[in-house]
Amino acid sequence: MDKKVTSIVGYISWIGWLIAFFAGDREGAKFHLNSALVVLALPIVGGILAIIPVLGWIAAPIISLYAFIMWIMGLVNAIKQEEKPLPLIGKITILK
């Protein structure tokens, strides 16, 4: 897969991310693979916070909505082949 396809597939789901990581142009799409990984991990964080009474119940849906919006923004950036950092989470680097 070339850089653009790898970037797009990485945002689709965890399985898409794994396929993009192992079968795609890892070096060319590293920026989007990292962003997709952070975006895909946000609902997990929201789910963990949902365990906390009241505060977690308020924070979890907000985090889920934020993750959905960041997912759309990241996917659009991948389609346009732009490497714009996502708001608030754009500086988080998991992949080196």
C-alpha positions in Angstrom: 0.0 0.0 0.0 1.2 3.5 -0.7 1.3 6.4 1.8 -2.2 7.7 1.1 -3.9 4.3 1.3 -1.9 3.4 4.4 -3.0 6.7 6.1 -6.6 6.2 5.3 -6.8 2.5 6.3 -5.1 3.3 9.6 -8.1 5.4 10.7 -10.8 2.8 9.8 -10.6 0.6 13.0 -8.1 -1.3 15.2 -7.9 -4.0 12.5 -7.4 -1.4 9.8 -4.7 0.2 11.9 -2.9 -3.1 12.3 -3.2 -3.9 8.6 -1.8 -0.4 7.7 1.0 -0.8 10.2 2.2 -4.2 9.1 1.3 -4.2 5.4 1.5 -0.5 4.5 4.1 2.2 4.0 5.0 2.6 7.7 7.6 5.3 7.3 5.6 7.5 4.8 2.4 7.3 6.8 3.9 7.4 10.3 2.3 10.8 11.2 -1.2 9.5 10.4 -0.6 6.1 12.0 0.4 7.8 15.2 -2.7 10.2 15.0 -5.0 7.2 14.3 -3.6 5.3 17.2 -4.2 8.2 19.6 -7.7 8.7 18.3 -8.5 5.0 18.5 -7.3 4.9 22.1 -9.5 7.8 23.2 -12.7 5.8 23.7 -10.7 3.3 25.8 -9.7 6.2 28.1 -13.4 7.4 28.2 -14.5 3.9 29.1 -12.0 3.7 31.9 -13.2 7.1 33.2 -16.8 6.0 33.0 -16.2 3.8 36.0 -15.8 6.9 38.2 -19.3 8.0 39.4 -20.6 11.4 38.3 -17.4 12.9 37.0 -16.7 9.9 34.8 -20.3 9.7 33.6 -20.0 13.3 32.4 -16.5 13.0 31.0 -16.9 9.7 29.1 -19.5 11.0 26.5 -17.6 14.2 26.0 -14.4 12.2 25.3 -16.3 9.9 22.9 -17.7 12.8 21.0 -14.3 14.5 20.9 -12.8 11.2 19.6 -15.4 11.0 16.9 -14.7 14.6 15.8 -10.9 14.0 15.8 -11.4 10.8 13.9 -13.3 12.7 11.1 -10.7 15.4 11.1 -7.8 12.9 10.9 -9.5 10.9 8.1 -10.1 14.1 6.1 -6.5 15.1 6.6 -5.3 11.6 5.5 -7.5 11.8 2.3 -6.1 15.3 1.5 -2.6 14.0 2.4 -2.1 16.8 4.9 -0.1 16.4 8.1 -1.9 18.8 10.3 -1.8 18.0 14.0 -5.2 17.4 15.6 -6.3 19.8 18.3 -5.2 18.9 21.9 -3.9 15.5 21.0 -1.7 16.4 18.0 1.5 16.5 20.0 1.1 13.1 21.6 3.7 10.7 20.0 3.3 7.0 20.5 5.2 5.8 17.4 8.7 7.0 17.0 
